[in-house]
Every structure is written in structure tokens, then in C-alpha cells.
Amino acid sequence: MTEHTVAGSAAPLAWRKSSYSGPEGGSCVEVLDGYPAGVPVRDSKSPQRPALVFSADGCA
């Protein structure tokens, strides 16, 4: 699995809560749709930190 950072990953637009996040609210995993290099993932508690980018193959 290759990991990269996403420039400007703290931008609020286009990030959504992942379906893998729990229903209890609070902390969750967010994903960015439409990123050409893979699937960026970040922690909603720390959106200013770099996101990880996973290849689409690794997310299946």
C-alpha cells in the first residue's frame, strides 16, 4: 500500500464521512471523492493533519 499526503487536505469541501465510521458520532474517518491519484482518508478530529492516500485497489 502506497501512502502519500494530499496538498490542502484541510479544505472542508468534498470530504465526507466514510461508511466505515461508526454510528455513534464524534470521531470518524473522512474520505475525499474524485481525487485522481487514489482515495484520500483523514481523521475528522485532526483535519489539518495530512491525509493518507490509498490506491483504489487497496480499498476494495
PDBQT receptor file of N, H, CA, C and O in Angstrom, charges set to zero:
ATOM      1  N   MET A   1       0.857  -1.176   0.000  1.00  0.00    +0.000 N 
ATOM      2  CA  MET A   1       0.000   0.000   0.000  1.00  0.00    +0.000 C 
ATOM      3  C   MET A   1       0.897   1.231   0.000  1.00  0.00    +0.000 C 
ATOM      4  O   MET A   1       1.795   1.340   0.834  1.00  0.00    +0.000 OA
ATOM      5  N   THR A   2       0.667   2.147  -0.913  1.00  0.00    +0.000 N 
ATOM      6  H   THR A   2      -0.063   2.058  -1.591  1.00  0.00    +0.000 HD
ATOM      7  CA  THR A   2       1.439   3.374  -1.006  1.00  0.00    +0.000 C 
ATOM      8  C   THR A   2       0.706   4.478  -0.264  1.00  0.00    +0.000 C 
ATOM      9  O   THR A   2      -0.502   4.650  -0.422  1.00  0.00    +0.000 OA
ATOM     10  N   GLU A   3       1.447   5.226   0.549  1.00  0.00    +0.000 N 
ATOM     11  H   GLU A   3       2.429   5.087   0.677  1.00  0.00    +0.000 HD
ATOM     12  CA  GLU A   3       0.849   6.327   1.294  1.00  0.00    +0.000 C 
ATOM     13  C   GLU A   3       1.477   7.640   0.840  1.00  0.00    +0.000 C 
ATOM     14  O   GLU A   3       2.692   7.723   0.661  1.00  0.00    +0.000 OA
ATOM     15  N   HIS A   4       0.661   8.648   0.656  1.00  0.00    +0.000 N 
ATOM     16  H   HIS A   4      -0.326   8.581   0.801  1.00  0.00    +0.000 HD
ATOM     17  CA  HIS A   4       1.104   9.982   0.262  1.00  0.00    +0.000 C 
ATOM     18  C   HIS A   4       0.330  10.986   1.097  1.00  0.00    +0.000 C 
ATOM     19  O   HIS A   4      -0.607  10.618   1.805  1.00  0.00    +0.000 OA
ATOM     20  N   THR A   5       0.712  12.237   1.019  1.00  0.00    +0.000 N 
ATOM     21  H   THR A   5       1.474  12.537   0.444  1.00  0.00    +0.000 HD
ATOM     22  CA  THR A   5      -0.091  13.272   1.643  1.00  0.00    +0.000 C 
ATOM     23  C   THR A   5      -0.841  14.022   0.557  1.00  0.00    +0.000 C 
ATOM     24  O   THR A   5      -0.415  14.045  -0.598  1.00  0.00    +0.000 OA
ATOM     25  N   VAL A   6      -1.954  14.632   0.924  1.00  0.00    +0.000 N 
ATOM     26  H   VAL A   6      -2.300  14.613   1.862  1.00  0.00    +0.000 HD
ATOM     27  CA  VAL A   6      -2.783  15.387  -0.007  1.00  0.00    +0.000 C 
ATOM     28  C   VAL A   6      -2.579  16.863   0.280  1.00  0.00    +0.000 C 
ATOM     29  O   VAL A   6      -2.850  17.314   1.393  1.00  0.00    +0.000 OA
ATOM     30  N   ALA A   7      -2.116  17.615  -0.682  1.00  0.00    +0.000 N 
ATOM     31  H   ALA A   7      -1.896  17.249  -1.586  1.00  0.00    +0.000 HD
ATOM     32  CA  ALA A   7      -1.957  19.052  -0.507  1.00  0.00    +0.000 C 
ATOM     33  C   ALA A   7      -3.314  19.682  -0.270  1.00  0.00    +0.000 C 
ATOM     34  O   ALA A   7      -4.266  19.400  -0.999  1.00  0.00    +0.000 OA
ATOM     35  N   GLY A   8      -3.416  20.535   0.746  1.00  0.00    +0.000 N 
ATOM     36  H   GLY A   8      -2.643  20.763   1.338  1.00  0.00    +0.000 HD
ATOM     37  CA  GLY A   8      -4.673  21.207   1.041  1.00  0.00    +0.000 C 
ATOM     38  C   GLY A   8      -5.732  20.294   1.604  1.00  0.00    +0.000 C 
ATOM     39  O   GLY A   8      -6.922  20.550   1.418  1.00  0.00    +0.000 OA
ATOM     40  N   SER A   9      -5.338  19.231   2.290  1.00  0.00    +0.000 N 
ATOM     41  H   SER A   9      -4.372  19.023   2.442  1.00  0.00    +0.000 HD
ATOM     42  CA  SER A   9      -6.310  18.251   2.762  1.00  0.00    +0.000 C 
ATOM     43  C   SER A   9      -7.219  18.781   3.862  1.00  0.00    +0.000 C 
ATOM     44  O   SER A   9      -8.204  18.127   4.204  1.00  0.00    +0.000 OA
ATOM     45  N   ALA A  10      -6.920  19.937   4.420  1.00  0.00    +0.000 N 
ATOM     46  H   ALA A  10      -6.120  20.469   4.142  1.00  0.00    +0.000 HD
ATOM     47  CA  ALA A  10      -7.777  20.506   5.457  1.00  0.00    +0.000 C 
ATOM     48  C   ALA A  10      -8.979  21.241   4.858  1.00  0.00    +0.000 C 
ATOM     49  O   ALA A  10      -9.878  21.652   5.593  1.00  0.00    +0.000 OA
ATOM     50  N   ALA A  11      -9.004  21.408   3.535  1.00  0.00    +0.000 N 
ATOM     51  H   ALA A  11      -8.275  21.074   2.938  1.00  0.00    +0.000 HD
ATOM     52  CA  ALA A  11     -10.127  22.093   2.899  1.00  0.00    +0.000 C 
ATOM     53  C   ALA A  11     -11.420  21.331   3.177  1.00  0.00    +0.000 C 
ATOM     54  O   ALA A  11     -11.475  20.118   2.973  1.00  0.00    +0.000 OA
ATOM     55  N   PRO A  12     -12.466  22.028   3.644  1.00  0.00    +0.000 N 
ATOM     56  CA  PRO A  12     -13.695  21.343   4.039  1.00  0.00    +0.000 C 
ATOM     57  C   PRO A  12     -14.541  20.806   2.892  1.00  0.00    +0.000 C 
ATOM     58  O   PRO A  12     -15.364  19.917   3.108  1.00  0.00    +0.000 OA
ATOM     59  N   LEU A  13     -14.363  21.315   1.693  1.00  0.00    +0.000 N 
ATOM     60  H   LEU A  13     -13.694  22.038   1.518  1.00  0.00    +0.000 HD
ATOM     61  CA  LEU A  13     -15.207  20.900   0.584  1.00  0.00    +0.000 C 
ATOM     62  C   LEU A  13     -14.859  19.500   0.108  1.00  0.00    +0.000 C 
ATOM     63  O   LEU A  13     -13.685  19.136   0.056  1.00  0.00    +0.000 OA
ATOM     64  N   ALA A  14     -15.851  18.728  -0.232  1.00  0.00    +0.000 N 
ATOM     65  H   ALA A  14     -16.806  19.024  -0.190  1.00  0.00    +0.000 HD
ATOM     66  CA  ALA A  14     -15.756  17.409  -0.845  1.00  0.00    +0.000 C 
ATOM     67  C   ALA A  14     -15.438  16.276   0.132  1.00  0.00    +0.000 C 
ATOM     68  O   ALA A  14     -15.604  15.112  -0.229  1.00  0.00    +0.000 OA
ATOM     69  N   TRP A  15     -14.988  16.569   1.353  1.00  0.00    +0.000 N 
ATOM     70  H   TRP A  15     -14.852  17.515   1.647  1.00  0.00    +0.000 HD
ATOM     71  CA  TRP A  15     -14.760  15.496   2.320  1.00  0.00    +0.000 C 
ATOM     72  C   TRP A  15     -16.111  15.004   2.828  1.00  0.00    +0.000 C 
ATOM     73  O   TRP A  15     -17.027  15.799   3.039  1.00  0.00    +0.000 OA
ATOM     74  N   ARG A  16     -16.235  13.683   3.025  1.00  0.00    +0.000 N 
ATOM     75  H   ARG A  16     -15.491  13.037   2.853  1.00  0.00    +0.000 HD
ATOM     76  CA  ARG A  16     -17.471  13.119   3.569  1.00  0.00    +0.000 C 
ATOM     77  C   ARG A  16     -17.128  12.023   4.566  1.00  0.00    +0.000 C 
ATOM     78  O   ARG A  16     -16.035  11.456   4.528  1.00  0.00    +0.000 OA
ATOM     79  N   LYS A  17     -18.049  11.735   5.441  1.00  0.00    +0.000 N 
ATOM     80  H   LYS A  17     -18.936  12.196   5.471  1.00  0.00    +0.000 HD
ATOM     81  CA  LYS A  17     -17.856  10.682   6.429  1.00  0.00    +0.000 C 
ATOM     82  C   LYS A  17     -17.851   9.330   5.719  1.00  0.00    +0.000 C 
ATOM     83  O   LYS A  17     -18.720   9.051   4.893  1.00  0.00    +0.000 OA
ATOM     84  N   SER A  18     -16.882   8.505   6.043  1.00  0.00    +0.000 N 
ATOM     85  H   SER A  18     -16.177   8.731   6.715  1.00  0.00    +0.000 HD
ATOM     86  CA  SER A  18     -16.778   7.183   5.442  1.00  0.00    +0.000 C 
ATOM     87  C   SER A  18     -17.872   6.262   5.952  1.00  0.00    +0.000 C 
ATOM     88  O   SER A  18     -18.317   6.387   7.093  1.00  0.00    +0.000 OA
ATOM     89  N   SER A  19     -18.297   5.348   5.112  1.00  0.00    +0.000 N 
ATOM     90  H   SER A  19     -17.935   5.247   4.185  1.00  0.00    +0.000 HD
ATOM     91  CA  SER A  19     -19.289   4.356   5.533  1.00  0.00    +0.000 C 
ATOM     92  C   SER A  19     -18.702   3.397   6.568  1.00  0.00    +0.000 C 
ATOM     93  O   SER A  19     -19.445   2.654   7.211  1.00  0.00    +0.000 OA
ATOM     94  N   TYR A  20     -17.383   3.404   6.737  1.00  0.00    +0.000 N 
ATOM     95  H   TYR A  20     -16.780   4.007   6.215  1.00  0.00    +0.000 HD
ATOM     96  CA  TYR A  20     -16.730   2.555   7.733  1.00  0.00    +0.000 C 
ATOM     97  C   TYR A  20     -16.695   3.206   9.115  1.00  0.00    +0.000 C 
ATOM     98  O   TYR A  20     -16.257   2.575  10.076  1.00  0.00    +0.000 OA
ATOM     99  N   SER A  21     -17.149   4.458   9.234  1.00  0.00    +0.000 N 
ATOM    100  H   SER A  21     -17.505   4.971   8.453  1.00  0.00    +0.000 HD
ATOM    101  CA  SER A  21     -17.207   5.134  10.529  1.00  0.00    +0.000 C 
ATOM    102  C   SER A  21     -18.387   4.604  11.320  1.00  0.00    +0.000 C 
ATOM    103  O   SER A  21     -19.412   4.226  10.752  1.00  0.00    +0.000 OA
ATOM    104  N   GLY A  22     -18.236   4.582  12.615  1.00  0.00    +0.000 N 
ATOM    105  H   GLY A  22     -17.403   4.889  13.076  1.00  0.00    +0.000 HD
ATOM    106  CA  GLY A  22     -19.302   4.074  13.475  1.00  0.00    +0.000 C 
ATOM    107  C   GLY A  22     -20.482   5.015  13.562  1.00  0.00    +0.000 C 
ATOM    108  O   GLY A  22     -20.334   6.207  13.288  1.00  0.00    +0.000 OA
ATOM    109  N   PRO A  23     -21.664   4.512  13.940  1.00  0.00    +0.000 N 
ATOM    110  CA  PRO A  23     -22.876   5.322  14.023  1.00  0.00    +0.000 C 
ATOM    111  C   PRO A  23     -22.949   6.192  15.278  1.00  0.00    +0.000 C 
ATOM    112  O   PRO A  23     -23.849   7.024  15.389  1.00  0.00    +0.000 OA
ATOM    113  N   GLU A  24     -22.020   6.018  16.229  1.00  0.00    +0.000 N 
ATOM    114  H   GLU A  24     -21.289   5.342  16.139  1.00  0.00    +0.000 HD
ATOM    115  CA  GLU A  24     -22.103   6.739  17.484  1.00  0.00    +0.000 C 
ATOM    116  C   GLU A  24     -21.694   8.206  17.395  1.00  0.00    +0.000 C 
ATOM    117  O   GLU A  24     -21.810   8.927  18.386  1.00  0.00    +0.000 OA
ATOM    118  N   GLY A  25     -21.223   8.665  16.247  1.00  0.00    +0.000 N 
ATOM    119  H   GLY A  25     -21.130   8.079  15.442  1.00  0.00    +0.000 HD
ATOM    120  CA  GLY A  25     -20.860  10.069  16.080  1.00  0.00    +0.000 C 
ATOM    121  C   GLY A  25     -19.496  10.362  16.677  1.00  0.00    +0.000 C 
ATOM    122  O   GLY A  25     -18.727   9.445  16.966  1.00  0.00    +0.000 OA
ATOM    123  N   GLY A  26     -19.198  11.633  16.860  1.00  0.00    +0.000 N 
ATOM    124  H   GLY A  26     -19.822  12.378  16.625  1.00  0.00    +0.000 HD
ATOM    125  CA  GLY A  26     -17.902  12.006  17.407  1.00  0.00    +0.000 C 
ATOM    126  C   GLY A  26     -16.811  11.853  16.373  1.00  0.00    +0.000 C 
ATOM    127  O   GLY A  26     -16.865  12.461  15.304  1.00  0.00    +0.000 OA
ATOM    128  N   SER A  27     -15.826  11.042  16.692  1.00  0.00    +0.000 N 
ATOM    129  H   SER A  27     -15.782  10.548  17.560  1.00  0.00    +0.000 HD
ATOM    130  CA  SER A  27     -14.710  10.863  15.772  1.00  0.00    +0.000 C 
ATOM    131  C   SER A  27     -15.124   9.983  14.600  1.00  0.00    +0.000 C 
ATOM    132  O   SER A  27     -15.898   9.039  14.754  1.00  0.00    +0.000 OA
ATOM    133  N   CYS A  28     -14.600  10.307  13.446  1.00  0.00    +0.000 N 
ATOM    134  H   CYS A  28     -13.971  11.075  13.321  1.00  0.00    +0.000 HD
ATOM    135  CA  CYS A  28     -14.903   9.485  12.276  1.00  0.00    +0.000 C 
ATOM    136  C   CYS A  28     -13.788   9.593  11.249  1.00  0.00    +0.000 C 
ATOM    137  O   CYS A  28     -12.915  10.457  11.331  1.00  0.00    +0.000 OA
ATOM    138  N   VAL A  29     -13.846   8.709  10.302  1.00  0.00    +0.000 N 
ATOM    139  H   VAL A  29     -14.556   8.008  10.235  1.00  0.00    +0.000 HD
ATOM    140  CA  VAL A  29     -12.928   8.702   9.171  1.00  0.00    +0.000 C 
ATOM    141  C   VAL A  29     -13.630   9.414   8.027  1.00  0.00    +0.000 C 
ATOM    142  O   VAL A  29     -14.802   9.158   7.752  1.00  0.00    +0.000 OA
ATOM    143  N   GLU A  30     -12.908  10.310   7.360  1.00  0.00    +0.000 N 
ATOM    144  H   GLU A  30     -11.956  10.518   7.583  1.00  0.00    +0.000 HD
ATOM    145  CA  GLU A  30     -13.464  11.025   6.220  1.00  0.00    +0.000 C 
ATOM    146  C   GLU A  30     -12.698  10.643   4.963  1.00  0.00    +0.000 C 
ATOM    147  O   GLU A  30     -11.497  10.376   5.020  1.00  0.00    +0.000 OA
ATOM    148  N   VAL A  31     -13.385  10.616   3.837  1.00  0.00    +0.000 N 
ATOM    149  H   VAL A  31     -14.361  10.832   3.791  1.00  0.00    +0.000 HD
ATOM    150  CA  VAL A  31     -12.771  10.315   2.552  1.00  0.00    +0.000 C 
ATOM    151  C   VAL A  31     -13.048  11.452   1.579  1.00  0.00    +0.000 C 
ATOM    152  O   VAL A  31     -14.015  12.198   1.736  1.00  0.00    +0.000 OA
ATOM    153  N   LEU A  32     -12.195  11.574   0.580  1.00  0.00    +0.000 N 
ATOM    154  H   LEU A  32     -11.410  10.969   0.452  1.00  0.00    +0.000 HD
ATOM    155  CA  LEU A  32     -12.335  12.615  -0.431  1.00  0.00    +0.000 C 
ATOM    156  C   LEU A  32     -12.636  11.951  -1.762  1.00  0.00    +0.000 C 
ATOM    157  O   LEU A  32     -11.804  11.214  -2.290  1.00  0.00    +0.000 OA
ATOM    158  N   ASP A  33     -13.800  12.200  -2.302  1.00  0.00    +0.000 N 
ATOM    159  H   ASP A  33     -14.476  12.800  -1.873  1.00  0.00    +0.000 HD
ATOM    160  CA  ASP A  33     -14.196  11.612  -3.580  1.00  0.00    +0.000 C 
ATOM    161  C   ASP A  33     -13.580  12.383  -4.743  1.00  0.00    +0.000 C 
ATOM    162  O   ASP A  33     -13.366  13.592  -4.660  1.00  0.00    +0.000 OA
ATOM    163  N   GLY A  34     -13.301  11.671  -5.815  1.00  0.00    +0.000 N 
ATOM    164  H   GLY A  34     -13.475  10.689  -5.883  1.00  0.00    +0.000 HD
ATOM    165  CA  GLY A  34     -12.857  12.308  -7.043  1.00  0.00    +0.000 C 
ATOM    166  C   GLY A  34     -11.388  12.679  -7.092  1.00  0.00    +0.000 C 
ATOM    167  O   GLY A  34     -10.978  13.402  -8.000  1.00  0.00    +0.000 OA
ATOM    168  N   TYR A  35     -10.582  12.214  -6.152  1.00  0.00    +0.000 N 
ATOM    169  H   TYR A  35     -10.916  11.627  -5.414  1.00  0.00    +0.000 HD
ATOM    170  CA  TYR A  35      -9.150  12.507  -6.185  1.00  0.00    +0.000 C 
ATOM    171  C   TYR A  35      -8.496  11.545  -7.176  1.00  0.00    +0.000 C 
ATOM    172  O   TYR A  35      -8.612  10.332  -7.003  1.00  0.00    +0.000 OA
ATOM    173  N   PRO A  36      -7.817  12.041  -8.202  1.00  0.00    +0.000 N 
ATOM    174  CA  PRO A  36      -7.345  11.172  -9.281  1.00  0.00    +0.000 C 
ATOM    175  C   PRO A  36      -6.257  10.167  -8.892  1.00  0.00    +0.000 C 
ATOM    176  O   PRO A  36      -6.118   9.136  -9.550  1.00  0.00    +0.000 OA
ATOM    177  N   ALA A  37      -5.494  10.441  -7.851  1.00  0.00    +0.000 N 
ATOM    178  H   ALA A  37      -5.607  11.278  -7.317  1.00  0.00    +0.000 HD
ATOM    179  CA  ALA A  37      -4.366   9.564  -7.506  1.00  0.00    +0.000 C 
ATOM    180  C   ALA A  37      -4.737   8.438  -6.547  1.00  0.00    +0.000 C 
ATOM    181  O   ALA A  37      -3.873   7.636  -6.192  1.00  0.00    +0.000 OA
ATOM    182  N   GLY A  38      -5.988   8.355  -6.120  1.00  0.00    +0.000 N 
ATOM    183  H   GLY A  38      -6.690   9.006  -6.409  1.00  0.00    +0.000 HD
ATOM    184  CA  GLY A  38      -6.404   7.313  -5.193  1.00  0.00    +0.000 C 
ATOM    185  C   GLY A  38      -7.529   7.786  -4.292  1.00  0.00    +0.000 C 
ATOM    186  O   GLY A  38      -8.339   8.627  -4.681  1.00  0.00    +0.000 OA
ATOM    187  N   VAL A  39      -7.572   7.237  -3.082  1.00  0.00    +0.000 N 
ATOM    188  H   VAL A  39      -6.914   6.554  -2.766  1.00  0.00    +0.000 HD
ATOM    189  CA  VAL A  39      -8.631   7.576  -2.132  1.00  0.00    +0.000 C 
ATOM    190  C   VAL A  39      -8.011   8.196  -0.883  1.00  0.00    +0.000 C 
ATOM    191  O   VAL A  39      -7.474   7.474  -0.042  1.00  0.00    +0.000 OA
ATOM    192  N   PRO A  40      -8.076   9.534  -0.745  1.00  0.00    +0.000 N 
ATOM    193  CA  PRO A  40      -7.554  10.183   0.449  1.00  0.00    +0.000 C 
ATOM    194  C   PRO A  40      -8.453   9.899   1.656  1.00  0.00    +0.000 C 
ATOM    195  O   PRO A  40      -9.679   9.915   1.550  1.00  0.00    +0.000 OA
ATOM    196  N   VAL A  41      -7.819   9.641   2.803  1.00  0.00    +0.000 N 
ATOM    197  H   VAL A  41      -6.823   9.628   2.889  1.00  0.00    +0.000 HD
ATOM    198  CA  VAL A  41      -8.524   9.344   4.048  1.00  0.00    +0.000 C 
ATOM    199  C   VAL A  41      -7.907  10.206   5.141  1.00  0.00    +0.000 C 
ATOM    200  O   VAL A  41      -6.687  10.359   5.196  1.00  0.00    +0.000 OA
ATOM    201  N   ARG A  42      -8.748  10.774   6.017  1.00  0.00    +0.000 N 
ATOM    202  H   ARG A  42      -9.739  10.649   5.972  1.00  0.00    +0.000 HD
ATOM    203  CA  ARG A  42      -8.236  11.566   7.134  1.00  0.00    +0.000 C 
ATOM    204  C   ARG A  42      -9.094  11.357   8.374  1.00  0.00    +0.000 C 
ATOM    205  O   ARG A  42     -10.210  10.842   8.292  1.00  0.00    +0.000 OA
ATOM    206  N   ASP A  43      -8.570  11.755   9.502  1.00  0.00    +0.000 N 
ATOM    207  H   ASP A  43      -7.663  12.172   9.569  1.00  0.00    +0.000 HD
ATOM    208  CA  ASP A  43      -9.262  11.689  10.788  1.00  0.00    +0.000 C 
ATOM    209  C   ASP A  43     -10.015  13.000  10.972  1.00  0.00    +0.000 C 
ATOM    210  O   ASP A  43      -9.405  14.066  10.895  1.00  0.00    +0.000 OA
ATOM    211  N   SER A  44     -11.316  12.953  11.212  1.00  0.00    +0.000 N 
ATOM    212  H   SER A  44     -11.812  12.087  11.275  1.00  0.00    +0.000 HD
ATOM    213  CA  SER A  44     -12.103  14.174  11.345  1.00  0.00    +0.000 C 
ATOM    214  C   SER A  44     -11.714  14.996  12.572  1.00  0.00    +0.000 C 
ATOM    215  O   SER A  44     -11.989  16.195  12.622  1.00  0.00    +0.000 OA
ATOM    216  N   LYS A  45     -11.077  14.368  13.562  1.00  0.00    +0.000 N 
ATOM    217  H   LYS A  45     -10.854  13.394  13.521  1.00  0.00    +0.000 HD
ATOM    218  CA  LYS A  45     -10.643  15.108  14.752  1.00  0.00    +0.000 C 
ATOM    219  C   LYS A  45      -9.425  15.977  14.450  1.00  0.00    +0.000 C 
ATOM    220  O   LYS A  45      -9.151  16.929  15.181  1.00  0.00    +0.000 OA
ATOM    221  N   SER A  46      -8.695  15.664  13.390  1.00  0.00    +0.000 N 
ATOM    222  H   SER A  46      -8.917  14.890  12.796  1.00  0.00    +0.000 HD
ATOM    223  CA  SER A  46      -7.477  16.393  13.036  1.00  0.00    +0.000 C 
ATOM    224  C   SER A  46      -7.428  16.678  11.533  1.00  0.00    +0.000 C 
ATOM    225  O   SER A  46      -6.516  16.213  10.849  1.00  0.00    +0.000 OA
ATOM    226  N   PRO A  47      -8.396  17.435  11.011  1.00  0.00    +0.000 N 
ATOM    227  CA  PRO A  47      -8.442  17.655   9.562  1.00  0.00    +0.000 C 
ATOM    228  C   PRO A  47      -7.263  18.456   9.029  1.00  0.00    +0.000 C 
ATOM    229  O   PRO A  47      -7.002  18.432   7.826  1.00  0.00    +0.000 OA
ATOM    230  N   GLN A  48      -6.553  19.160   9.887  1.00  0.00    +0.000 N 
ATOM    231  H   GLN A  48      -6.765  19.180  10.864  1.00  0.00    +0.000 HD
ATOM    232  CA  GLN A  48      -5.403  19.945   9.442  1.00  0.00    +0.000 C 
ATOM    233  C   GLN A  48      -4.173  19.081   9.200  1.00  0.00    +0.000 C 
ATOM    234  O   GLN A  48      -3.230  19.521   8.541  1.00  0.00    +0.000 OA
ATOM    235  N   ARG A  49      -4.168  17.878   9.715  1.00  0.00    +0.000 N 
ATOM    236  H   ARG A  49      -4.934  17.520  10.250  1.00  0.00    +0.000 HD
ATOM    237  CA  ARG A  49      -3.038  16.966   9.510  1.00  0.00    +0.000 C 
ATOM    238  C   ARG A  49      -3.116  16.362   8.106  1.00  0.00    +0.000 C 
ATOM    239  O   ARG A  49      -4.188  16.332   7.502  1.00  0.00    +0.000 OA
ATOM    240  N   PRO A  50      -1.991  15.884   7.592  1.00  0.00    +0.000 N 
ATOM    241  CA  PRO A  50      -2.002  15.292   6.243  1.00  0.00    +0.000 C 
ATOM    242  C   PRO A  50      -2.923  14.066   6.172  1.00  0.00    +0.000 C 
ATOM    243  O   PRO A  50      -3.056  13.305   7.130  1.00  0.00    +0.000 OA
ATOM    244  N   ALA A  51      -3.534  13.910   5.034  1.00  0.00    +0.000 N 
ATOM    245  H   ALA A  51      -3.426  14.528   4.256  1.00  0.00    +0.000 HD
ATOM    246  CA  ALA A  51      -4.360  12.745   4.775  1.00  0.00    +0.000 C 
ATOM    247  C   ALA A  51      -3.486  11.653   4.163  1.00  0.00    +0.000 C 
ATOM    248  O   ALA A  51      -2.433  11.932   3.590  1.00  0.00    +0.000 OA
ATOM    249  N   LEU A  52      -3.932  10.421   4.293  1.00  0.00    +0.000 N 
ATOM    250  H   LEU A  52      -4.788  10.194   4.759  1.00  0.00    +0.000 HD
ATOM    251  CA  LEU A  52      -3.270   9.301   3.624  1.00  0.00    +0.000 C 
ATOM    252  C   LEU A  52      -4.007   9.024   2.333  1.00  0.00    +0.000 C 
ATOM    253  O   LEU A  52      -5.233   9.123   2.284  1.00  0.00    +0.000 OA
ATOM    254  N   VAL A  53      -3.277   8.677   1.289  1.00  0.00    +0.000 N 
ATOM    255  H   VAL A  53      -2.281   8.597   1.329  1.00  0.00    +0.000 HD
ATOM    256  CA  VAL A  53      -3.895   8.346   0.007  1.00  0.00    +0.000 C 
ATOM    257  C   VAL A  53      -3.622   6.873  -0.277  1.00  0.00    +0.000 C 
ATOM    258  O   VAL A  53      -2.471   6.442  -0.350  1.00  0.00    +0.000 OA
ATOM    259  N   PHE A  54      -4.688   6.121  -0.433  1.00  0.00    +0.000 N 
ATOM    260  H   PHE A  54      -5.623   6.471  -0.374  1.00  0.00    +0.000 HD
ATOM    261  CA  PHE A  54      -4.598   4.695  -0.723  1.00  0.00    +0.000 C 
ATOM    262  C   PHE A  54      -4.984   4.464  -2.175  1.00  0.00    +0.000 C 
ATOM    263  O   PHE A  54      -5.850   5.152  -2.714  1.00  0.00    +0.000 OA
ATOM    264  N   SER A  55      -4.338   3.493  -2.802  1.00  0.00    +0.000 N 
ATOM    265  H   SER A  55      -3.634   2.933  -2.364  1.00  0.00    +0.000 HD
ATOM    266  CA  SER A  55      -4.706   3.170  -4.175  1.00  0.00    +0.000 C 
ATOM    267  C   SER A  55      -6.132   2.617  -4.162  1.00  0.00    +0.000 C 
ATOM    268  O   SER A  55      -6.580   2.057  -3.162  1.00  0.00    +0.000 OA
ATOM    269  N   ALA A  56      -6.821   2.775  -5.256  1.00  0.00    +0.000 N 
ATOM    270  H   ALA A  56      -6.457   3.230  -6.068  1.00  0.00    +0.000 HD
ATOM    271  CA  ALA A  56      -8.188   2.275  -5.343  1.00  0.00    +0.000 C 
ATOM    272  C   ALA A  56      -8.205   0.742  -5.183  1.00  0.00    +0.000 C 
ATOM    273  O   ALA A  56      -9.192   0.189  -4.696  1.00  0.00    +0.000 OA
ATOM    274  N   ASP A  57      -7.142   0.061  -5.581  1.00  0.00    +0.000 N 
ATOM    275  H   ASP A  57      -6.340   0.509  -5.976  1.00  0.00    +0.000 HD
ATOM    276  CA  ASP A  57      -7.053  -1.395  -5.433  1.00  0.00    +0.000 C 
ATOM    277  C   ASP A  57      -7.061  -1.782  -3.962  1.00  0.00    +0.000 C 
ATOM    278  O   ASP A  57      -7.671  -2.786  -3.593  1.00  0.00    +0.000 OA
ATOM    279  N   GLY A  58      -6.395  -1.006  -3.116  1.00  0.00    +0.000 N 
ATOM    280  H   GLY A  58      -5.899  -0.190  -3.415  1.00  0.00    +0.000 HD
ATOM    281  CA  GLY A  58      -6.292  -1.315  -1.701  1.00  0.00    +0.000 C 
ATOM    282  C   GLY A  58      -7.554  -1.048  -0.922  1.00  0.00    +0.000 C 
ATOM    283  O   GLY A  58      -7.663  -1.448   0.237  1.00  0.00    +0.000 OA
ATOM    284  N   CYS A  59      -8.511  -0.378  -1.535  1.00  0.00    +0.000 N 
ATOM    285  H   CYS A  59      -8.423  -0.053  -2.477  1.00  0.00    +0.000 HD
ATOM    286  CA  CYS A  59      -9.756  -0.024  -0.845  1.00  0.00    +0.000 C 
ATOM    287  C   CYS A  59     -10.876  -0.991  -1.161  1.00  0.00    +0.000 C 
ATOM    288  O   CYS A  59     -11.982  -0.840  -0.641  1.00  0.00    +0.000 OA
ATOM    289  N   ALA A  60     -10.625  -1.960  -1.982  1.00  0.00    +0.000 N 
ATOM    290  H   ALA A  60      -9.727  -2.083  -2.405  1.00  0.00    +0.000 HD
ATOM    291  CA  ALA A  60     -11.675  -2.899  -2.371  1.00  0.00    +0.000 C 
ATOM    292  C   ALA A  60     -11.839  -3.983  -1.339  1.00  0.00    +0.000 C 
ATOM    293  O   ALA A  60     -12.682  -4.866  -1.499  1.00  0.00    +0.000 OA
TER     294      ALA A  60
